[in-house]
Amino acid sequence: MQTLYIRNVPEETVDVLKRRAADEGVSLTTYVASELTKLAHRPTNAEVVDRLKRHDRAEGPGTTTILEAVADGRR
């Protein structure tokens, strides 16, 4: 496992992270490591856009159907 040293973290950010760690009953290190792991496993916006571009929408609703549903929802 690697060790990260993070400099220049604003004091208020550290305070929030410490409170959240305490609320979960874990150390600051454990909490931050968990949050970084979650962040690393989330796709980036570019990855989401790329995935959506590759998604086959041939079977989905057409533009007219979508616009009608939006219009119906506003009535």
PLY file of the C-alpha trace (Angstrom):
ply
format ascii 1.0
element vertex 75
property float x
property float y
property float z
element edge 74
property int vertex1
property int vertex2
end_header
0.00 0.00 0.00
1.24 3.48 -0.85
1.53 6.50 1.41
0.36 9.92 0.23
1.36 13.22 1.74
-1.01 16.04 0.90
0.16 19.59 1.45
-1.71 22.87 1.55
-5.08 21.45 2.56
-7.22 24.32 3.86
-7.80 24.19 7.61
-11.59 24.24 7.21
-11.38 21.24 4.88
-9.36 19.30 7.44
-11.88 20.23 10.14
-14.78 18.93 8.03
-12.93 15.69 7.27
-12.07 15.18 10.94
-15.73 15.68 11.92
-16.92 13.22 9.28
-14.34 10.65 10.35
-15.42 11.04 13.98
-19.08 10.71 12.99
-18.25 7.38 11.34
-16.08 6.28 14.26
-12.90 5.93 12.21
-9.56 7.70 12.08
-8.96 10.60 9.72
-6.53 8.45 7.76
-9.06 5.64 7.35
-11.82 8.05 6.36
-9.72 9.92 3.79
-8.36 6.66 2.32
-11.92 5.38 1.95
-13.08 8.58 0.26
-10.09 8.57 -2.11
-10.84 4.96 -3.03
-14.45 5.87 -3.84
-13.26 8.84 -5.90
-10.79 6.71 -7.85
-13.51 4.21 -8.77
-15.96 6.82 -10.05
-15.81 7.45 -13.78
-14.71 10.89 -14.93
-17.14 13.10 -16.84
-15.21 12.36 -20.03
-15.57 8.60 -19.42
-19.32 8.95 -18.87
-19.72 11.00 -22.04
-17.68 8.48 -24.02
-19.76 5.60 -22.66
-22.99 7.41 -23.57
-21.74 8.10 -27.10
-21.03 4.39 -27.58
-24.40 3.31 -26.16
-26.81 1.93 -28.77
-30.00 3.97 -28.60
-31.74 2.32 -31.55
-34.38 0.77 -29.29
-35.03 3.86 -27.15
-37.72 6.53 -27.54
-37.41 9.05 -30.35
-37.19 12.81 -30.05
-40.92 13.28 -30.64
-41.84 10.83 -27.87
-39.48 12.53 -25.45
-40.77 16.02 -26.25
-44.37 14.85 -25.87
-43.57 13.33 -22.47
-41.93 16.58 -21.34
-44.91 18.59 -22.55
-47.33 16.21 -20.77
-45.33 16.58 -17.56
-45.71 20.36 -17.68
-49.48 20.28 -18.00
0 1
1 2
2 3
3 4
4 5
5 6
6 7
7 8
8 9
9 10
10 11
11 12
12 13
13 14
14 15
15 16
16 17
17 18
18 19
19 20
20 21
21 22
22 23
23 24
24 25
25 26
26 27
27 28
28 29
29 30
30 31
31 32
32 33
33 34
34 35
35 36
36 37
37 38
38 39
39 40
40 41
41 42
42 43
43 44
44 45
45 46
46 47
47 48
48 49
49 50
50 51
51 52
52 53
53 54
54 55
55 56
56 57
57 58
58 59
59 60
60 61
61 62
62 63
63 64
64 65
65 66
66 67
67 68
68 69
69 70
70 71
71 72
72 73
73 74
